[in-house]
Amino acid sequence: MERAGIPTALVTNLVTIAEQVGAPRIVPGGGIPYPAGDPALSPQAEQDWRRRLLERALVAVATHVDRPTVFEVGTQEVAGA
């Protein structure tokens, strides 16, 4: 998709592996068994966390990168950009 000009973001808990394989935009997930959620949170807190995760992924796909770049959830800074 990237070669066709469509930016992508990978939500993963395996950030190091994503960097090693060259994923252009990496958004760290919440944990190995639940990368896009956390059953320990209240329903409202989990919904808020998922919203932040999705918003960060949208920031990632809207950002030009030249190498694997990690977009941390809950921060404004971009590592590696």
N, C-alpha and C positions, 0 to 999 in steps of 0.2 A: 504494500500500500504506500509506503514511504517513497519508493521509486516512482510511483505514479503521481506523487505530489500530494498524497493524502497523509497528513500527520497522524501519528499514533502515540498512545501512552499505554504503558504496561503497568497495571496495578498488581503488585507482587510482594511477597514476604521474603523473597530470595533476591535481594537487591544486588548482592555481590555477583551472583550468577548472571543476572540481567545485564550488569555492567560488562561482564566478561564476554557475553555473546553479542554485545553491541546494541542492545535495545536503546533507541534514541532518547526516549522520555520515560523515566521510571518514577512511579508513585508508590511509596511503601504502603503496604496494607497493614491491617491490624494485628494479625497473628497467623501462624501456620494453619490451624484448622478453620479460621474465620477471617480471610483476608479482607472482606468487605463488611464486617460486622463484629460485634462483641456481645455474646449472650449474657455476659455478666453485668452489662449496663441496663438501666431501665429502658423501656421502649422509647421514651422521648430522647434520652441521652444517646441511644444507639442511632436513632433517626438523625439527630444533630451531627453525630460523627460521620455517618454515611453521606450526609449533605456536604460536609467539609471535604471528604474524600473525593466526591464527584466534582466539586468546585475546583479542587486542586488539579484533578485530571483535565478539566477544561482549560485551566490556565496553562497546563503543560502542552496541550495540543495547539494552543494559540501562540506558543513561544518557539521561535526558530532556535535550533541547536545544531552544533557541528560535531558533537560527540555525545556519548551517553551522559545524561544529565538527570540527577535525582531531584524531584520536587517533593519536599517534605510536606506532609499534611499539617496544617495549623501554623505554618510559617509563611512569611512573604519572601524569604530569601531562596535563591535557587543555587544548589551546589553544583559546581562543574560547568556553569554556563559561561 
